[in-house]
């Protein structure tokens, strides 16, 4: 379908447009600077008119507040509105309805502490933040993500279903589908030690049964639990993090693997991670720090990382290691750092010795000699 929507210079020229002609894009304004990649790039929502081959402006947002674009973005069943993730006038990403005629924004749902769960924007295999009725097509649930997933029900019947599903598994709700009567459901769960376990649930009887475990060869009792922890950075900022300790081992002065997520507009979250389990199985404690600039913890937390890739964002990682040492979990002489994307960049930067702002910091793995960087 032809479009006059300009391409975003940082997204490979991609844009989204649905069956109603709603498109979202970043329109270039002025020049780009690496320290402020979205300065001067407003996020614009427009509607495409196929007969006239023109687009009509609906709303505009500050591009710096939406580094990954607008998400979620779903047209309402009456086609007169758009369900959109907005943090306009708020630190939290909440769900609003945008009127496609006036651009007026009306809140649909929000959480007082958590952002909408937008992980599927980066990893499409993860469940989307919005849950729609199989029978009516209407929105019935919204997902938010903090230490664990929180699902808000917008429909009384789905609220009953959600409550009962909490008794099926102690994991977080992942994929969910139903028949047209919405009495029979198939649901899977995110879990740190039993990933993707999928159940059949009959709401009319309240009965459920396990259908399959996609990783049935793994024994949850032998896997390591992932625990949400909060670490205080040197400037007082709270850093939501995750600590995984080897199963069956005294959690004292262990070798520590600092696993740094990519992006940096991404986040670590509770659930099964094969690399984390591999490291824990080999005796490592694994620490995952959601440093400033991570998404999902509010607009101010994300924007606190602007211009700080080798500054405060890096300090957050060092503060996380220092915390693990101070708590007695980690041996300061046996610390490794690894990661991809931004995590690879963080690996390449110098680290000061644990417990001091600078000097020499070493890390070693079993099969490779120690590597040392001096700051």
C-alpha positions in Angstrom: 0.0 0.0 0.0 1.6 3.4 -1.0 2.1 5.9 1.8 3.3 9.4 2.2 4.5 8.7 5.8 8.2 9.7 6.0 10.6 7.0 7.2 12.3 7.2 10.6 16.0 7.7 9.9 16.9 5.3 12.8 14.6 2.5 12.2 15.6 1.2 8.7 12.8 3.1 7.1 10.1 1.0 8.7 6.6 2.2 9.8 3.4 0.5 10.9 0.0 0.8 9.3 -3.1 -1.3 10.1 -6.2 -2.1 8.1 -7.8 1.2 9.0 -4.9 3.2 7.7 -3.6 4.3 11.1 0.2 4.8 10.9 2.8 5.8 13.4 6.1 7.3 12.5 8.9 9.6 13.6 9.2 12.6 11.3 12.7 14.0 11.0 13.1 17.6 12.2 16.6 19.1 12.1 19.8 17.2 12.8 20.6 14.2 15.0 23.1 14.2 17.8 24.4 10.8 19.2 23.9 12.1 22.8 20.2 12.9 22.2 19.2 10.4 19.5 15.5 11.5 19.4 15.9 15.3 19.9 13.9 17.0 17.3 12.1 13.8 16.2 8.4 14.1 17.2 6.3 10.9 17.2 3.4 11.6 14.9 0.2 9.6 14.6 -1.6 10.1 11.3 -4.4 8.4 9.3 -4.1 7.4 5.7 -6.9 8.0 3.3 -6.6 5.5 0.5 -8.9 7.2 -2.1 -7.2 10.6 -1.8 -3.7 9.2 -1.2 -3.2 11.6 1.7 -2.6 11.3 5.4 -4.3 13.4 8.1 -2.5 14.3 11.3 -4.1 13.0 14.5 -1.6 13.6 17.3 2.0 14.4 18.0 4.2 13.3 20.9 7.7 14.1 22.1 9.9 11.5 20.4 12.4 11.5 23.3 9.6 10.0 25.4 9.1 7.1 22.9 12.5 5.8 21.8 10.9 2.6 20.4 7.9 4.3 18.9 4.3 4.2 19.9 3.2 0.9 21.5 0.7 -0.6 21.9 -1.2 0.7 18.9 -4.5 -1.0 18.2 -7.6 0.4 16.4 -10.8 0.2 18.4 -13.6 -2.0 17.2 -15.6 1.0 16.0 -12.6 2.3 14.1 -13.1 5.7 15.6 -10.3 5.5 18.1 -6.8 4.1 18.7 -5.7 2.3 21.9 -2.2 3.7 22.5 0.5 3.6 25.2 0.9 7.1 26.4 3.0 8.8 29.1 1.9 12.3 28.2 1.5 14.2 31.5 2.6 11.2 33.4 5.8 9.4 34.4 4.0 6.0 33.8 3.1 4.5 30.4 -0.6 4.0 30.6 -3.3 2.9 28.1 -5.3 5.7 26.5 -7.9 6.0 23.7 -7.1 8.5 21.1 -10.0 9.9 19.2 -9.0 9.7 15.5 -11.2 12.8 14.7 -10.0 15.2 17.4 -6.8 13.6 18.7 -8.3 13.8 22.2 -6.7 11.4 24.7 -8.9 9.5 27.3 -7.4 7.2 29.8 -8.6 3.6 29.5 -6.5 1.9 32.2 -3.3 2.5 34.2 -1.3 1.2 37.2 -0.1 3.5 40.0 3.4 2.0 40.0 4.0 0.0 36.8 4.3 0.7 33.1 2.4 -1.2 30.4 4.3 -4.4 29.6 5.9 -3.4 26.3 8.5 -6.3 25.9 6.7 -7.7 22.9 7.6 -4.5 21.0 11.3 -5.8 21.1 10.6 -9.5 21.3 7.4 -10.3 19.4 7.3 -13.9 20.7 6.4 -12.5 24.2 2.7 -11.9 24.9 1.3 -8.4 24.0 0.1 -6.0 26.7 -3.5 -6.0 25.5 -5.9 -9.0 25.8 -9.0 -9.0 23.6 -12.2 -11.1 23.8 -12.4 -14.0 21.4 -16.2 -13.5 21.3 -16.6 -9.7 21.0 -13.2 -8.4 20.0 -13.4 -5.9 22.8 -10.5 -5.2 25.2 -10.8 -7.3 28.4 -7.4 -7.1 30.0 -4.2 -5.1 30.2 -0.8 -6.2 31.4 1.7 -4.3 33.4 5.2 -5.3 34.5 7.0 -4.6 37.7 8.9 -7.2 39.7 6.2 -9.6 38.4 3.5 -9.3 35.8 0.2 -7.7 36.8 -2.9 -8.2 34.7 -5.8 -5.8 35.1 -9.2 -7.2 34.0 -11.6 -4.7 32.3 -14.4 -7.2 32.1 -16.3 -8.9 35.0 -16.2 -12.4 33.4 -12.5 -12.1 32.6 -11.9 -10.9 36.1 -13.3 -14.2 37.4 -11.2 -16.2 35.0 -8.0 -14.3 36.0 -8.6 -14.9 39.7 -9.0 -18.7 39.1 -6.0 -18.9 36.8 -3.9 -17.6 39.8 -4.6 -21.0 41.4 -3.4 -23.0 38.3 0.3 -21.8 38.4 2.5 -19.6 40.5 4.0 -18.2 37.3 3.0 -15.1 35.3 0.3 -15.3 32.7 1.7 -15.6 29.2 -0.2 -16.8 26.1 -4.0 -17.1 26.6 -6.8 -18.1 24.3 -10.4 -19.3 24.6 -13.3 -20.7 22.7 -16.1 -18.4 21.6 -18.1 -19.0 24.8 -15.0 -17.9 26.9 -15.6 -20.9 29.2 -12.7 -23.0 28.0 -9.2 -21.6 28.0 -5.7 -22.6 27.1 -3.1 -20.7 29.0 0.7 -20.8 29.4 2.8 -19.3 32.1 6.1 -17.5 32.3 8.2 -19.0 35.1 11.8 -18.9 36.3 12.1 -22.7 36.7 9.1 -24.2 34.8 8.9 -22.1 31.6 5.9 -22.3 29.3 3.9 -24.8 31.2 0.5 -24.9 29.4 -2.8 -25.8 30.9 -6.4 -26.3 29.9 -8.9 -24.5 32.2 -12.7 -25.0 32.2 -14.3 -22.0 33.8 -17.7 -23.6 34.0 -16.4 -26.4 36.3 -13.3 -24.6 37.7 -11.2 -27.6 36.7 -7.8 -27.4 35.0 -5.2 -29.9 33.8 -1.6 -29.7 32.5 -1.4 -30.1 28.7 2.3 -30.0 28.2 5.6 -28.6 29.4 7.7 -27.5 26.4 10.9 -28.1 28.3 9.9 -31.3 30.0 13.4 -32.6 30.2 14.2 -29.9 32.8 13.4 -30.6 36.4 12.2 -27.4 38.1 13.5 -28.7 41.4 17.0 -28.7 40.0 16.9 -25.2 38.6 17.9 -21.9 40.3 15.2 -19.4 41.5 15.4 -15.9 40.1 14.7 -13.3 42.9 13.8 -9.6 42.3 16.0 -7.3 44.3 16.3 -3.5 44.5 19.8 -1.9 44.6 20.4 1.7 45.5 22.8 3.5 43.2 25.4 5.9 44.5 23.1 8.9 43.7 20.1 7.3 45.5 18.3 6.0 42.4 16.6 2.6 43.0 17.7 0.0 40.5 15.2 -2.9 40.0 17.4 -6.0 39.5 17.4 -9.8 39.6 19.6 -12.1 41.5 19.9 -15.8 40.7 21.9 -18.1 43.1 23.0 -21.6 42.4 20.6 -24.2 43.8 21.9 -26.3 46.7 25.0 -24.1 47.3 25.7 -21.8 50.3 25.1 -18.3 48.9 28.4 -16.8 50.3 31.3 -15.4 48.3 30.4 -17.0 45.1 31.8 -16.2 41.7 29.5 -13.6 40.2 28.4 -13.1 36.6 27.1 -9.6 35.9 24.8 -10.2 32.9 24.0 -6.8 31.2 20.9 -6.5 29.0 21.0 -4.9 25.5 19.3 -1.9 24.1 19.8 0.0 26.2 16.0 0.6 25.7 15.1 -2.8 27.0 14.9 -4.5 30.4 15.5 -7.7 32.3 12.5 -9.3 33.9 11.6 -12.3 36.0 11.3 -15.6 34.1 13.3 -18.5 32.6 16.7 -17.5 31.1 18.8 -20.4 29.6 22.1 -18.5 30.0 21.3 -17.6 33.6 20.5 -21.2 34.4 23.6 -22.4 32.7 25.8 -20.0 34.8 24.0 -20.9 38.0 24.4 -24.6 37.2 28.1 -24.0 37.0 28.2 -22.4 40.4 27.9 -18.7 39.5 25.7 -16.1 41.2 24.1 -14.1 38.4 23.1 -10.5 38.8 21.0 -8.6 36.2 20.8 -4.8 36.9 18.1 -2.7 35.2 20.4 0.4 35.0 19.0 3.8 34.3 17.8 4.0 30.7 16.0 0.6 31.0 12.4 0.7 29.8 9.4 -0.1 31.9 10.2 1.8 35.0 8.8 5.2 34.1 9.7 8.0 31.7 12.1 9.7 34.1 14.1 6.5 34.8 14.5 5.9 31.1 15.5 9.4 30.3 18.0 9.5 33.2 20.3 7.5 30.9 20.5 10.1 28.1 24.2 11.0 27.6 25.2 8.5 30.3 26.2 5.3 28.4 29.8 5.5 29.8 28.8 7.5 32.8 26.0 6.9 35.3 24.6 3.9 33.4 28.0 2.2 33.9 28.2 3.4 37.5 24.9 1.6 38.1 26.5 -1.7 37.0 29.4 -1.2 39.3 27.1 -0.3 42.2 25.2 -3.5 41.5 28.4 -5.6 41.9 29.4 -3.7 45.0 25.9 -4.5 46.5 26.4 -8.2 45.8 29.8 -8.1 47.5 28.5 -6.2 50.5 25.6 -8.6 50.9 28.1 -11.4 51.0 26.9 -13.1 47.9 29.9 -12.4 45.6 33.6 -12.8 45.9 35.1 -9.5 44.7 38.1 -11.3 43.2 35.9 -13.5 41.0 33.5 -11.2 39.0 32.7 -11.6 35.3 30.8 -9.3 33.0 29.0 -10.4 29.9 26.2 -9.3 27.6 25.2 -8.4 24.0 24.2 -5.2 22.3 24.6 -2.5 25.0 25.8 -5.3 27.3 28.7 -5.8 24.9 29.5 -2.1 25.0 29.4 -2.2 28.8 31.8 -5.1 28.8 34.3 -3.0 26.7 34.3 -0.1 29.2 36.9 0.0 32.1 35.7 -1.1 35.5 37.2 0.1 38.8 38.1 -2.4 41.5 35.1 -3.4 43.5 34.7 -1.1 46.4 36.7 1.8 44.9 35.9 4.4 42.3 38.9 3.5 40.1 42.2 1.6 39.7 42.3 -2.1 38.6 39.5 -4.6 38.1 40.0 -8.2 37.1 37.7 -11.0 36.0 38.4 -14.6 35.1 36.5 -17.6 33.8 37.5 -21.2 34.4 38.8 -21.8 30.9 40.4 -18.4 30.1 43.1 -16.3 31.6 42.2 -13.3 33.7 41.6 -10.1 31.7 42.5 -6.8 33.4 41.5 -3.3 32.6 43.0 -0.3 34.4 41.0 2.9 34.8 
